Amino acid sequence: MKRMIRDHFSFVLIALGSGTIFLCNILFKTLLSETDYGEYSILITFIATVFNLGLLGLDKVLMRVTTIKNKRIYLDKKFPWAIGLTILFVCVIGTYIFNKQFFVGSNSFIKILIVALSAVLSMISYNFYRLKSEFVKAQMISNIWKFGLLLFAFVFYLWQFHEFTLLFNAVFVLCTVILITTVILLFKTSFSYGNTIENKDFIKFWIGFGVSISVLIGITFFDRYYIKEIFGAATFGNYFYLANIFLFPFHLLQNYVGFKKLVFFKENFSRTILLKQTQNLFFQSILLSIVLCVVAYLANFLQLIEVDFKSEIWLILSFLFLGMIKVFFGLFESALSARVHIRLINQTNLVSLIIVGLVLILTISFIETVLDVAILTCAMWLCLVLVYLGASLKLNQENLKEAQ
C-alpha cells in the first residue's frame, strides 16, 4: 500500500490541487458579493490561462528534445532566447489585454504582470522537474498557489472578510513569493547547452505544438472571457460557480485518464483497444453524471451549495455533456501523444483550427444568452473530439512510428 501511494503520489497532488480550487470557489461564493465573485472568478481564469498557455507550445518542444544526465539538463542553445521572448510576449501582452478588457482593477497592471510571470515561470520549473523525473516536486510547484489560495479562503471565512481587493492583494503577495522562489530554483538548476535540434525542426515543432495548445486553450476558456465581457461580472460569477460544481468531477476523471492511458497506449494500442476504452469510458461518464446530479441535489437540499435546479437545468445538462466530451478528449489525446508522428499532429491541429474556427464564426452572432454560450462551447469541444478520434483511428499497430 505504501509503495502504491508513493508511486502515485504525484497524481494524488493533482487531485488535491483540483479539489483545493473546487473548495476555494465554493467558499468564496459565500463570502464575496456577486460582482466581486465574478472578479475573483476571472482572476482565477487568467492564472489558469497563463499557466496552461505558458510558452505557446515551446514547453512541449523542450520536453521532446531535452535530455537529462546525472541530474544535469542538456538544453538546446536556442531555448533560452526563445523562452525569454515568449515570456515577454505572453505576460506583457496577456496582462495588458486582461487588465484593460476584463479586470475591474484598472490600476493593477504591475500586480497582474507579477501574477502572470509567477504562473509562467512556475510552469517552466514544473517541466524541468518533470524532465528530471521528480514528479512530486513538479506537482508541488504546479499546485502551491492553489494551496495558498485555500489558506486565504479559510482566513476569510474565519474572520469574515468580504473584500475582493484584500483577496487580490493577498494573491499578489503569494505570487510574488512564488516568483522569487521559482527564480532561485531555476538559477540552482544545472544546465548544459548545445545543438540538439535543427533550426527548421525547432520551428516546425514549435508551430505545431503552438497551434495545438492555442486551439485547446482558446476553446477551454472562451466561454468564461466571453460571458464576463458581454454579460458582466455577476452573471459570469454564477456561471463559473455552476461550472465548478458540475465540471470538477469530470476534470478529475479527464486528468486520471490522461495520466493512466498515456503510459498504457505506449505499450498497448490498436483500433479495437481504443474503441473498447471509449465504450467503457462512455458508461463510466454516464454513471458519473447520475451520481453527480444526485450528490449535488442532496448538497443543495442541505444548503451546502446554492443551485436553482429548476431555472438552471439546461445549463447544468450542458455542463454534464461538456464534461463527458472532455473525458473522451483526454482518452484520444493520450493515444495521439503516445503513438503519433509529428506530421499527423500538425494535420490534426490544422483541421481542428479550421473546423472550430468555422463553428465559432458561423454561430457567434446568434448568441443571446449564457446558455447559448455553453451550447457553442459544447459544439466546439465536440468538433475537436471528433477530429482527435479520427486521427486516433488512423493509428495502427503495424506502422506506428516513433515521434520525432
N, C-alpha and C positions, 0 to 999 in steps of 0.2 A: 504493500500500500504506500509506504513512504517513497519507494522508488518511483511508483506511478505518479505520485504528486510532484516529485522533483522533476521528472521528465516532462510533465505537462504544466509546470508552474507558470511558464510564460503565458500559456493560454488562460490560466486562472487570472492572471493580471489583466489580460484583455477583457475578460468577463467582468472583473471588478471595476475596471475603468468605465465600461459601458454602464454598469449598474450605478456607479457613482454619479455620472451625468444624469441618469434617469431620476435618481433620488433628489439631486440638486434642482432639477427642473420642477419636480413636484413641490418641494419645499418653498422655492422662491415664488411659485404661483400663489401660495397662501400669504406671502409676506409683502409682495410688491403690488402696486396698483396695476390695472390692466395695461396702461400705456408704458409704465416702467418695465413691466414684464415683457412687453414687446421689444423694448430696447435691450433688455438682458438677452432675449432670445436671438436677436440679430447679432449681438456681440459674440455669443457662443457659435453662431453660424459662421461668422467671419473667421474666428480662430480655427474652426474645423476646416474651412475652405482653404486657408493659407497653409495649414499643416499638410493637407492632402494634395493640394496643387503643388506646393513646395517649389521644386526646381523644374517644373514643366517637363517632367519625364526624365530629366538628367539623372535623377537618383536611380531610375531603372537601368540606365546605361552603366552607371557606376557599379551596381550590384552584379551586372552581367560580365564586365571585363576586368574588374579589380580582383587581385589575388592577395592571399594572406600567407605569410611565412613567419613563424616564431612570433606571432602577435604583432608583426610589422605589416602595415598596409602598403602594398605596391600599387601606386596610383599612376595613371597616365598623366603626363605633364600638362595636358590640355584641360584637365578637370578644374584646377584652382581658378583660372581666369573665367572659365565657363560658369562655374558655381558663383563666383563673385558678381558677374554681370547679371545672372539670373536672379540672385537675391536682391540686387539693386532694383531690377525691373519689377519683380513680383511685389516686393514690400513697399516701395515708394509709390508705384502706380496703383497698386491694390489699396493702399492706405488712403491715397488721395480720393479715389473713386468712392470708397466706403464712407470716408468722413464727410465728403461733400454731398453724397447722394442718399445714403441710407441711415446715417447715425445722427442722433439729435445733438450730440456734443460737438458743435461747430469749432470749438477751440481746443480740440483734443487730438490734433494731428500727430504731435510728437509722442503722446502716450500710446496712441493706436499703432504708430510705427514701431515702438518698442515691443508691443504685444505681437505684431507681425514678425519682427526679427526673432523674437524668442521662439515662436512657433516653427519658423523655417530652420533655424539653427538646431532646434531640438530634433527636427526630422532628419537633418544631416547626421547628427550624432547618433540618433537611433539606428540609422542604416549602417554606420561604421561598426557599431556594436553587433549588429546582425551579421556583418561580414566576418567578425571575429568569433561568431557562434556564441556570443554572450547574450542569449535571448532574454534572460531575466532583467539584466541591466538595460537592454534595449526597451523593454516594455515599461520599466520604471521611468525612463526618460520620456517615453511617449505619453504616459498617464499621470505624471506627477502634478501637472496643472489641474487635473480633474480632482485629485485628492485634496489639493489646496482649496479648490472651489467648494468641496464638500465641507471642509473646516469652516469656511466663511458662512456657508448655509446654516451650520449648527450655531455659530456665534450670532448670526442674525435672528435665528429662531429663539435662542435663549434670552437674548437681550431685546428682542422685538424691534430690531431696526427695520426701517421700511424705505430707506432712501437708495435709489439706484446709483446716484452719484457716489455715495460712500462705497458701494459694492464695486463700481467701476474703478475707483482709486485703489481699492484692495487688490483687484485683479491686476492692475498696472504694477503695483509693488511686487506681487507674486511673479509676474512675467519678467520684471527687471532682475530679480534674484535668479530666476531660471536662465535668463540670457547670460548673466555673468558666469554662472556655474557651467553652462554649456561651453562658453568660450574657453574657460580654463580646461575643461575636459578635452576639447579639440586641440589645444596647444600641447597637452600632455600626451596626445596620441602620436605614435611613431609612424612616419611616412617615408617612403622612398618613391622617387619619380623616374619615369622612363617613357618609352613609346610602346604601349601595349595594344593600340588600335589605330588603324589608318584614319586619316582625316575624313575621307569620304564615308567610311563605315561609321565613324563617330557621328557625323552629321545625319546620316541615314537613320541610325538608331535613335538619335535624339528627336528627330522629326516624327518618327513612327510612334515612339512612346509619348512624345509631347501631345500629338493629336489624340491618342488614346485617352490619356489622363484628362485632357481638356474636355473631351466629349463627356466622359464619365462624371467629372466634377460639375460640368455645366448642367446636366440633367438631374444630378443629385441635389443641387442647391437652387436650381432655377425657381421652383415654386416659392421658396422662402423669400428670396430677394424680390420677386415679382409682387407677392402679396404685401410685403412690407411697404413697397413703393406705391402701389396702386390703392390698397385698401387701408393702409395705416397701421400704426404700431399695435393698437389694441386688438384689431382683428387678427393681425399676424400672431400676436401672443397666444390667442385662443387656438389658432391653427397649429402652432408649434406645440402647444400643450397636448392636444389630441394626438398629433403625430408621435409625440414622445411616448404616450401610453400604448398606442396600437401598433407602432412600428418597432419599438425597442426589442421585443422577443424575437422578431424576425431578423433584426440586425445581429443578435447573438447567434442565431442559427446560421445566418449567412457567413459570419466570421468562423464559426465552427466548421462549416462545410469547406470553406476555403482553406482553413488550417489543416484539416484532415485529408481532403481529397487531392490536394496538390501533391502530397507525398504518395498517395495511393496511385494516382494516374501516372506517375513517373515509372512505376513498375507494372501496372496493370491497366491496359486500355484496349478497348475495342468498341465498335458501334453498339454491340449487344450490351456490354457492360454499362456504357453511357446511358442508353435508353432505360435499362433496368434501374440505374441510380436515379434517373429522372422520375420514373414511375414511383419509386419508394419515397422520394422527396415530395412528390405531389400529395400523397396520402398523409405524410407527416405534417405538411403545411396546412392541410385541411383540418387535421386534428388540433394543431396548434391554434388555428383561428377559432375553433369552437371553444377550446379551453380558455383562450384569452378573453373571449366575449363573456363567458360565464364568470371568470375571475373579476373582470372589470365591472360587470353589473353588480356583483356582490360588494366590491370595494366602494362603488358609488352608493349603494344602499347603506353601507356602514359609514358613509361620509368621509372615507379616506381619500377619495378623489372627487372631482366635480365634473360630471359628464351628463349632458342632456341627451340621452339616447333617442328620444322621440324626434327632436329637431335636427340632430346631427347624424342620423342613421346612415344616410347616403354617403356622407363624408367618411364615416367610420368604415363602411364597406369598401370604399375606395382605398383607404389605408391598408385594410386587410389584403385586398387584391395586389396592391403595390408591394406589400411585404412578401407575398408569395413569389412575385416576379423577381424581386431582388435575391431571394434564396436560390432560384434557378440560375440567375446570373452568376452567383458565387460558384455554382457547380460547373457551368460551361467555361467560365473564366479560368478555373483551376485546370480544366482539361487542356485549354489552349496554352496556358502558361507552362504546363508540364511538358507538353509534347510538340509544340508548334514551331515552324520555321519562321524567321522574321518576315519573309515575304508574305506569308499568309496573315501575319499580324497586321502588316501595312494595308493589305487588301481589306481586311475586316474593319480596320479603322476608317478607311476611305468610304466604304459602304455605309458604315454606321453614321458617319458625319453627314453624308448626303441624305440618307433616309430620315434621320432625326431632325436635321435642319429643315427638310421639306415639310415634315409634320408640324413643326413649330411655326414656320412661315405661313402655312395654309390655314392654320386654326387659331392663331393667337388673336386675330382681330375679332373673333366671335366670343371671346371670354367676357363674361359679365359678372360672374360670381366666384367665390372661393372654391366652390365645388367644381366649377369649370376648370380652374387651375389644377385641381387634384386629378381630374379626369385626363387632362392634357399630359400631366406628368406620368400617369399610368400608361398612356398611349406611347410616349417616347421611350419609357423603360421597356415596354412590350416589344417595340421595334428593335431596340438594342439587343434584347434577349434572343429574339428570333434570328438576328444576324449572327450572334455568337453561337447559337445552336447550329445554324447552317455551317458555320466554319468548323465547329467541333465534329460534325458528321463527315467532314471531308478527310478527317484524320483516319488512318488505317494502320493496322499493326505491321504490315509488310514494308511500307516505305516511309516510316517515321524518320525524321532527320533530327540530328542534334541542333538545338538553337545556336545560331551564330551571333 
